[in-house]
């Protein structure tokens, strides 16, 4: 066993070094791209060899420099993550007990502002990325403006003033720099990404990067488009607005892409997104038109610079589409009086996920198009055949779901489709001496999965776990019933004495305990799933990294082969690599069509290959829909009966629970009083609460506080 672990670590280390070398090489090409050295020497030398192929065509150089390295990283990182998962199976404790060498870099340095809570690590990369954009634009502009004179304009036969041509040139380079930001735009929203985990990221935690990049992309592209329109108006070149060149840049396609992007962009601002979420949700599908017309605008050759991120996103999107076609088996729902539900699904035993994972859910009877993310409260180790999510009724969609399941004439079966789970590749909570979880309202739900993980570690594996402190604030005492969901509906170990859990619950808007017994309104609804309903099963990616790597590699190879054949026997005989005799738009459409076909073929084959395994798992758990005798409850409902803690089961949990009425937690004092050399601090809840906790951890008054960079921003 030890030799296997050692050899696995060596192989992973070698792969990591290779991945970083390729990544650094790709970054160097991005830095050198605006220089004359790159354009006049490097690119020309590579182009002389790569752009003359009768199979690849004139896009060979951009394909080789920008597309291949990124897809190589994505494929090889799948192997790296597979070995890491295998290593965790060998050695459950893994690196959890080790000190985090980047702890200082993960501490928040910006708490309030347009960027939200930003760590030193994130701020450093953000500054470097902005520096790359500024460097690129200034270098492009400097190299081109120095050559623009009245004589050079006359030589090209242009009837335009020098300042007008310089303005147009500046607008052109803004579009080129915008393409750099666009190249990174889709990485954060690739939920099953094999690239993000290399940097310790999840798509959930990376949403804010997508937001930052989206604003940068649209700002640059809007400036690019506005400048060109201004120049055309000044120079009376109105015909340029309706120009669609046969082999050049299509202005009409660029305008259509910009309009689609603007329609999408305007709904992303908080004032619109929060008040009209459905408008934001549906207009986001305009990204398809935005990307399609963008590729037609610049041509496929230049599109290969930004294509890798979009290629990986399309693979992930198609795999999610295949998963979402199935109806999953919903076994039961626990209905609480505080407008909260816990949905319990049957799960394939092979499906593994880590604490704080999320799952997207669709209920066709409410909306066939809307998908909503919810935090998974169950633990795949403690509950191998069940998966649970907790849903707080806070919007129109969740209110309809609550009404369906809480009504006296509740349905016997509810059709549900899911995508996911998605979450961190590994959890590092065990490295801390104490773990403090701070929540407000429904923000408590991500912490249930952490507590259940610690129940599993302390009872099943008999591992020593950190001290757990849960600080939760609620508005009303009825919301205390959410604590009844802390334990699974079934399978809770009888002895929890090894779990060191302290719960400090605060009811902020009620000064005394209510006399109402909320436990009477707490019910469990048992459903009757259809025989066709399948358990939630593992998807390619987090549970099958090797399969994901195979899909990425095989789809790209198929794309190269098919486009090679089309280029050799259809495009090349007409164009002869001159870019003058074959329509640029037609070539782009052919590439897009073939790319989609290859992704669909590779993804479908991989899913079909895994279908038999999922079918076997479904047969093993087909009898799970029977109703258990009961479900555990802590009896914490805020009522008179609920306050008689000494008569309740699971004394180790109940005795560690303190309920405070009419006050808010003194977070600063409570965090500073935490003992231990390393205290992990997690927070989930309202924006103000997150900012307050981040400010305390970054104040420098307590060196042992480590603000965990876990985000719940979907």
PyMOL commands that set and color helices and strands:
alter all, ss='L'
color gray80, all
select helices_A, chain A and resi 2-32+36-50+57-90+103-106+120-145+150-155+162-185+196-199+207-234+238-242+251-266+270-275+277-298+300-303+307-324+396-406+429-431+441-459+477-485+518-521+545-575+584-620+641-643+645-647+651-654+667-672+687-697
alter helices_A, ss='H'
color red, helices_A
select strands_A, chain A and resi 108-110+118-119+330-336+340-346+358-362+372-375+386-392+417-422+434-440+467-474+501-507+523-526+657-661+679-684+705-707
alter strands_A, ss='S'
color yellow, strands_A
deselect
rebuild
show_as cartoon
